[in-house]
Amino acid sequence: MVAITAPSSIEQIPLVQCPRANAGQQASATAIPCVDLSAPGAAAAVADACRSVGFFRATNHGVPARVAEALEARAMAFFALPTQEKLDMSGAARPMGYGSKSIGSNGDVGWLEYLLLSVSANTVKVSSLPPSLRAALEEYTAAVREVCGRVLELIAEGLGVDRSLLRAMVVGREGSDELVRVNHYPPCPLLPPVDCGVTGFGEHTDPQIISVLRSNRTAGLQIKLRDGRWVPVPPAPESFFVNVGDALQVLTNGRFRSVKHRVVAPEGAQSRLSVIYFGGPAPSQRIAPLPQVMRDGEQSLYREFTWAEYKTAMYKTRLADHRLGPFELRATATNRPPTPPSADPHCNGSGTCMPPPPLQQQVAEVH
């Protein structure tokens, strides 16, 4: 039994317009690239996926299933604990720690609870977590860090630059900004209107260089295509999903675009659990288009900044904000990536629907 409690109650969590099930599944089958990381042409396939979608499914990644399954079991046991015990073990999210419904400090909310942890050198910096959960997190992080490094090497190769260039910004560098987020989405008691869903985690891009996600078998993740359509991502626990982050978009001068994504709360009987590794550079790392990828005469779309500067600005924004906006330089129309239109005429540009009707309950008990 899991209790999610919030003083604002569920009616303040927005609904989102969702693709029809059949149409969404058909779009997902064709829109989400799948890359075998062990294949001879993996570098070209990764680069093509990052260029066209900003997102792909990675197979043959080398992480044993038992590592992910162990973390999933330990995390579910943690989230089943009473709220106060979870807070006592990890502290309230500011921004690291345990959070429930509130995401960040700027008003974003969702139907979830989560752990956000800083990790480095295979150490989880929350010593009061249950020992079995901490051990599972450390083993998982070490394995997925290698996946991150491998993907960064393939991205660099696909760009035609030194294979170690991007990996060295994250993996093995002292002070690199690596985070792990464990999100738990209990089944939501609200029955939304047809073709709508309750926001689990609102639409956003990831700010880091890349992020690597794995979930259980419960669906909910959606990505936004370049034409503005939202499509569901079928869960695949044996695979990882890789997101292009804002920093990589800048490093490639917009060749690769960070993908907007969101999670819709589960409506069935099963919880969704996802674990995301965020590969960020050290605070002092300067972020600007790589000279090696720039063509002769090509204009930079972004001003140079440090990762610390970008993080400071990011923490002042809402999830759906265009965080790279203040760092963009004026560019010609032909040199600026296109902005996709709204996917649904009845929603705003972010796909948000009318809010749900108020509910009387302030505490929802869900299995």
Secondary structure, DSSP 8 states (H G I E B T S, - for coil): -EEEE-TT-GGGS-EEE---HHHHHHHHHHHS-EEETTSTTHHHHHHHHHHHTSEEEEES----HHHHHHHHHHHHHHHTS-HHHHHHHH-B-SSSEEEEEEETTTTEEEEEEEEEEEEETTEES-TTS-HHHHHHHHHHHHHHHHHHHHHHHHHHHHHTS-THHHHHHHTT-TT-EEEEEEEEE--------TTEEEEEEEEE---SSEEEEEE-S---EEEE-TTS-EEE----TTSEEEEE-HHHHHHTTTSS----EEEE---SSS-EEEEEEEEE--TT-EE---GGG--TT---SB--EEHHHHHHHHTTS-TTS-TTGGGB----TTTS------S-TTS-TT-B-------S-SEEEE-
